[in-house]
């Protein structure tokens, strides 16, 4: 069993042996860690850009994360997943972190938060 948070919609579907308070803390801390990771070419963090598709916190505290990049030709493709893995691994209480990069659904600017749109002046 695991706790799955669909990050874009911020819904949390809890099916975990972890106490709800711990799941909530881990989720908040993981999101905070993701907000420290920036695409080197874009002055907005990857969370607000909408690059994170799913975060799955397992009962053993391992974390599976599904993300994408703005484009398959992104120059940061080699380093960004490692930056994400390291950021999440730095959260107290998190176990092994697995980051998967997917291309479907493709990222589009509609996935960006209002905060990212403001930073990038994309209104």
N, C-alpha and C positions, 0 to 999 in steps of 0.2 A: 504494500500500500504506500501511497505517497500523497503529498500535498501539492496540488497543481495550481499555479497562479497564471492566468492568461494576462500577461503584462499589459497589453494595449488597452484592454477594457477594465483592468484593475479589479477583476473578480477573483475571489479566492474560493476554491472548492476544496474543502478540507476532508480528507480521508486518511488521516495519519494517526500513528500511535504517539506522535509527539503531542505534548499539551498545546492547546490552542494559543496560549500566551507565547509559547516558545516559537511556534510556527509564525505568529504575527511578528515577533521580534526579528526572527531570521529574514522574513520577507522584507520588512522595512530596512534592515541593515544591508541586505543584498541589493535592494533598489538604490540605497545611498551609495554603495560601492560602485554600482554600474554608472551612476551619475558622475563619477570621478574619471571615467574613461571617455576620451574625446577622439574622434576621427582627426588625425593630424591635419587634414585639409579643410575641415569644417569646424567653425568655432561654436559647436553645440555638442553636448554629451550624447552618447549613443542611445541612452534611454529615451531622452526627449526627441531624438531623431526618429524613434520608432523602429530601431534596428533589432530590438529584443522581441521575439515572438512568444517565447514560453520559458517559464522557470518552474522546474519540478523539484521540490524538496522531498527527498526520500526519508523513510523511517530511520535509516542509518545515518542521516544528516548529509549524505552525498547530494550533490545538486547537478541536475541535467539542465542545460540551458540551450535553447534553440534560438539562433539569431541569423540575420542576413547582413549584407553590406549594401551600400547604395547602388553599387554596380559590380558585376563579376570582374570588371577590370580595375577595381579599386586598388590603388597603389599600396594601401595599408592592409590588404588581404592577408599577407603573411604574418603581420604583427598584431592586428586587432584582436583576433580570437585569444591569443596568448595574454594580451593585456586584460581581457575580460576574465579569463580563467584566474589570473593572479589577483585581480580585484576581489572576486568572489571568495577565493581561497583565504584572503586576509580577514574575512568576517569571522569573529569568534564563534565557535560551535559548528562551523561548516566542515564537512568531511571532504571527500574526493569530489572534484569538479570536472564535469565533462561538458565541453562546448561543441555544439554542432552548428555548422554554417549551412544554410539551405538557400535555395534560389526561388523556391515556390512557397508561398506567393511572392512575387517580385516586390521589392520595396518601391514605394512611390512617395512623393512629398505629402500626400494626404495622411500618411502615418505619423507625421510630425505633430508634436504638441503645440499648443499656442505659445508656450515658452520658447521653443525652438524657432517657430515662425517669427517671433519678435526679435530674437537674436540675429536671425538671418535676414530680417526685413523682407519676409515673403508673405505679405498680406495681400 
